[in-house]
Amino acid sequence: MTLPVFFGCSFIAFGPALGLLLFTVLRDPLRVIVLVAGKAVEGLVTLSEDGCSPISIQQMAYVAGLGFGLMSGAFSMINLLADALGPGTVGIHGDSQLYFLTSAFMTMVMIFLHTFWGILFFHGCETQHWWEMVAVILTHLIVSGSTFWNPLYVGSLVPSYLLMFATAAWAYILSGGCTRNLLRSLRGQRSETGPQPGS
């Protein structure tokens, strides 16, 4: 039973983020550099011929946020995944048997939140909207503090996912997305315009 728990929790925690990595980052070597090196814009500017960054601020914010999210997820899940391989049994003394599963879902939400926080924080720095940076810090503290409600896992997962959806919508709009298209996608309708080139 330990091997299915290990692979199941791994795919829940990292599957969606690795899908984003595969389809949006790995096809562009500059995005891979930013993913690994954090804020490597100075090096990219010196390498470019015209002195301008070859990657946009929105792309850099997304990729850097995803990189921080993957690192955060790896640090939070690696010990749990090692414990999932055994030889112990979770819940043997009456504790919740959902510990690994909820930890995997919490890791997934933290990876996405770091991605969206990166977009919001970059936008706040770029436009000098300090309240956006304060909002990122406060929401980070709220999500981290909600884990004190464990083992009442619903008390930490539900607010974290609601906050993730709110920050996703906020990051989408700040990145140039249209509110009308966001509402249409939530209703299951096709957007009026296709994706922007280079995004």
Steps between C-alpha positions, in 0.01 A plus 500: 500500500795734554599518133152610378491766774843623394416528131148628558615781730789583267268535200246706696762736640718545192295382200323827408816707559708264288236535227549877510875449497483267202262705285598857587862506617711219356441601138694826553862487627481854642204401716694200626785731602261726691332195659830371633687825567214710656537864397771460230386802298834681534684210339241471225525872424878482469467205262246672275624705209275803547533532879134410562380195685408222254218387730208718610438594862174301504676188369783544747255544789309186402809285452676625815183445704464148362864432585453619858182295523671182382784554747252563780305190407811286484611614846157446653431158346835321481497379862133405482555300183793323664275413796228381262729220384483346845552317726249689721122521473326837520191509719583191704442685829171660395653790304357603167580271210473797262834648605693415181212585272431840655872578506516428128203728429651771720830474314319534169321816614824647635676444166222681316484776760873563466453526124221755535677684782801538272284668237335730754825590673681574173210718388503686831874564472475604136212743548594601857164386633628416847161374613530210255824390664341536845204291379740225388672497838172500693345222292818297543471540877130411491555179303799399712311581819197299390705183532488546878141373476628154409398223559173676412615484138188660354585809705824548308423358155173678422622856580828432321325388182257792511795736538679324214205555265479866602874561446485309170227732373690804627825385335314426175357851487833665593671301224273656240212258508149622433242481778233406245708203378559391859127499572428320173754228583346453845164443328660248262480716188780569253686828526448764236869541421776244481813503712742785446812418295812438706309418817 
